[in-house]
Amino acid sequence: MPTVLRQDGYDIVIYLNDHVPAHVHAFEGGGEAKIHLDPVVVTQVWNMKQQVAQRAKRIVAENREFLLQKWKEIHGG
């Protein structure tokens, strides 16, 4: 599970063996949010307050093109 971005205390990860649609997992303070990349939307949250998940969503949105490129490098397409 490579960390492809670290920003503002968040680790943004793409799992090697993951499934479509393109998405990332954002980790912060023991919590996790799954965020789709197209469109950018939080789909699941574990042990993370909503405001923390929304900050993760903003980080992902700001870096969407970079993260989509990383997804393609890891998963093809």
Residue pairs with C-beta under 8 A, 6 or more apart in sequence:
1 13
1 14
1 15
1 16
1 25
2 13
2 14
2 16
2 74
3 11
3 12
3 13
4 12
4 13
4 14
4 24
4 66
4 67
4 70
5 11
5 12
5 59
5 63
5 66
5 67
6 12
7 59
7 63
8 55
8 59
9 28
9 29
10 26
10 27
10 28
10 55
10 56
10 59
11 26
11 27
11 28
12 24
12 25
12 26
12 27
12 56
12 59
12 60
12 63
12 67
13 24
13 25
13 26
13 27
14 24
14 25
14 67
14 70
14 71
14 74
14 75
15 25
16 74
18 75
20 75
21 36
21 37
21 38
22 36
22 37
22 38
22 68
22 71
22 72
22 75
23 34
23 35
23 36
23 37
23 43
23 71
24 34
24 35
24 37
24 60
24 67
24 71
25 32
25 33
25 34
25 35
26 32
26 33
26 35
26 53
26 56
26 59
26 60
28 48
28 52
28 56
29 48
29 52
30 47
31 45
31 46
31 47
31 48
31 49
31 52
31 53
32 45
32 46
32 47
32 48
33 42
33 44
33 45
33 46
33 48
33 52
33 53
33 56
33 57
34 42
34 43
34 44
34 45
35 41
35 42
35 43
35 56
35 57
35 60
36 43
37 60
37 64
37 67
37 68
37 71
38 64
38 68
40 57
40 60
40 61
40 64
41 57
42 53
42 54
42 56
42 57
45 53
48 56
60 67
